[in-house]
Amino acid sequence: MDDSYYRMFAGDKVLPIPPVKTKKRIFIFDKDIFHPGWEEVLNKVAERNPAKILTIHPARCKTLT
């Protein structure tokens, strides 16, 4: 129950990052995280020092980069 859950985007709008306990996991439950600015959002999540950042749905890349 100490883990956090986060939906990054609602349409193209970035949602606020929930409180994240240090050294606990954060689960991202968007089906598609690859919207403009997704890297910046993940960097902000990483700044909160979670133990792991996990996606509930598989990440499907559209390009190799």
PADOSE-730793 format. One record per residue (C-alpha): residue number from 0; residue in three letters; chain; x, y, z negated. Coordinates in pm, whole numbers, plus 32768, in hexadecimal, padded with zeros to 4 digits. Example, Ala and Ser with C-alpha at 12.3 -4.5 7.8 and 13.67 -1.06 7.14 Angstrom:
<node kolnu="0" nuza="ALA" nupa="A" u="84CE" v="7E3E" w="7CF4"/>
<node kolnu="1" nuza="SER" nupa="A" u="8557" v="7F96" w="7D36"/>
END
This chain:
<node kolnu="0" nuza="MET" nupa="A" u="8000" v="8000" w="8000"/>
<node kolnu="1" nuza="ASP" nupa="A" u="812E" v="80E9" w="7FEE"/>
<node kolnu="2" nuza="ASP" nupa="A" u="8155" v="80E6" w="8168"/>
<node kolnu="3" nuza="SER" nupa="A" u="80D7" v="8206" w="8241"/>
<node kolnu="4" nuza="TYR" nupa="A" u="800A" v="81FC" w="837D"/>
<node kolnu="5" nuza="TYR" nupa="A" u="8018" v="8305" w="848B"/>
<node kolnu="6" nuza="ARG" nupa="A" u="7F62" v="8352" w="85C9"/>
<node kolnu="7" nuza="MET" nupa="A" u="804B" v="8436" w="868C"/>
<node kolnu="8" nuza="PHE" nupa="A" u="7F5D" v="84BD" w="8794"/>
<node kolnu="9" nuza="ALA" nupa="A" u="7DEC" v="8505" w="87C4"/>
<node kolnu="10" nuza="GLY" nupa="A" u="7DDB" v="8539" w="8939"/>
<node kolnu="11" nuza="ASP" nupa="A" u="7F04" v="861F" w="8978"/>
<node kolnu="12" nuza="LYS" nupa="A" u="7EF6" v="86C0" w="881F"/>
<node kolnu="13" nuza="VAL" nupa="A" u="8004" v="8662" w="8721"/>
<node kolnu="14" nuza="LEU" nupa="A" u="7F6E" v="8605" w="85D0"/>
<node kolnu="15" nuza="PRO" nupa="A" u="8010" v="8665" w="8484"/>
<node kolnu="16" nuza="ILE" nupa="A" u="8102" v="856C" w="83EB"/>
<node kolnu="17" nuza="PRO" nupa="A" u="8078" v="84CC" w="82AE"/>
<node kolnu="18" nuza="PRO" nupa="A" u="813E" v="84B9" w="8169"/>
<node kolnu="19" nuza="VAL" nupa="A" u="824A" v="83AD" w="8187"/>
<node kolnu="20" nuza="LYS" nupa="A" u="82EF" v="8312" w="8057"/>
<node kolnu="21" nuza="THR" nupa="A" u="8466" v="82F7" w="807C"/>
<node kolnu="22" nuza="LYS" nupa="A" u="84DC" v="8197" w="80CE"/>
<node kolnu="23" nuza="LYS" nupa="A" u="837A" v="811F" w="8125"/>
<node kolnu="24" nuza="ARG" nupa="A" u="82FD" v="80BD" w="827E"/>
<node kolnu="25" nuza="ILE" nupa="A" u="822A" v="8196" w="8361"/>
<node kolnu="26" nuza="PHE" nupa="A" u="8145" v="80F2" w="845F"/>
<node kolnu="27" nuza="ILE" nupa="A" u="80E7" v="81AE" w="859C"/>
<node kolnu="28" nuza="PHE" nupa="A" u="7FA2" v="8135" w="862E"/>
<node kolnu="29" nuza="ASP" nupa="A" u="7F8A" v="81F5" w="8777"/>
<node kolnu="30" nuza="LYS" nupa="A" u="7F62" v="8114" w="88A6"/>
<node kolnu="31" nuza="ASP" nupa="A" u="8037" v="8202" w="8979"/>
<node kolnu="32" nuza="ILE" nupa="A" u="813B" v="82D7" w="88C4"/>
<node kolnu="33" nuza="PHE" nupa="A" u="81E3" v="8357" w="8A01"/>
<node kolnu="34" nuza="HIS" nupa="A" u="8140" v="84B0" w="8A17"/>
<node kolnu="35" nuza="PRO" nupa="A" u="820D" v="85EC" w="8A4E"/>
<node kolnu="36" nuza="GLY" nupa="A" u="82C9" v="8634" w="890D"/>
<node kolnu="37" nuza="TRP" nupa="A" u="82BB" v="84CF" w="8884"/>
<node kolnu="38" nuza="GLU" nupa="A" u="8432" v="84CA" w="883B"/>
<node kolnu="39" nuza="GLU" nupa="A" u="841B" v="8607" w="876A"/>
<node kolnu="40" nuza="VAL" nupa="A" u="82F8" v="8578" w="86A3"/>
<node kolnu="41" nuza="LEU" nupa="A" u="83B5" v="8434" w="865C"/>
<node kolnu="42" nuza="ASN" nupa="A" u="84E7" v="84FD" w="85F1"/>
<node kolnu="43" nuza="LYS" nupa="A" u="8410" v="85BE" w="84F8"/>
<node kolnu="44" nuza="VAL" nupa="A" u="8388" v="8475" w="8472"/>
<node kolnu="45" nuza="ALA" nupa="A" u="84EB" v="83ED" w="8454"/>
<node kolnu="46" nuza="GLU" nupa="A" u="8554" v="8522" w="838C"/>
<node kolnu="47" nuza="ARG" nupa="A" u="8471" v="84A5" w="8274"/>
<node kolnu="48" nuza="ASN" nupa="A" u="8557" v="8377" w="8247"/>
<node kolnu="49" nuza="PRO" nupa="A" u="8468" v="8253" w="8272"/>
<node kolnu="50" nuza="ALA" nupa="A" u="84FC" v="80F7" w="8254"/>
<node kolnu="51" nuza="LYS" nupa="A" u="8470" v="80A3" w="83AE"/>
<node kolnu="52" nuza="ILE" nupa="A" u="8398" v="813F" w="84B9"/>
<node kolnu="53" nuza="LEU" nupa="A" u="82BA" v="8033" w="854F"/>
<node kolnu="54" nuza="THR" nupa="A" u="81B2" v="8039" w="865E"/>
<node kolnu="55" nuza="ILE" nupa="A" u="807D" v="7F64" w="8630"/>
<node kolnu="56" nuza="HIS" nupa="A" u="8044" v="7F4B" w="87A8"/>
<node kolnu="57" nuza="PRO" nupa="A" u="815C" v="7EE4" w="8898"/>
<node kolnu="58" nuza="ALA" nupa="A" u="8216" v="800A" w="8934"/>
<node kolnu="59" nuza="ARG" nupa="A" u="81EB" v="7FF8" w="8AAB"/>
<node kolnu="60" nuza="CYS" nupa="A" u="82E6" v="80C6" w="8B6D"/>
<node kolnu="61" nuza="LYS" nupa="A" u="828B" v="8156" w="8CBF"/>
<node kolnu="62" nuza="THR" nupa="A" u="83F3" v="8192" w="8D2E"/>
<node kolnu="63" nuza="LEU" nupa="A" u="8543" v="8101" w="8CD1"/>
<node kolnu="64" nuza="THR" nupa="A" u="85B9" v="8249" w="8C35"/>
END
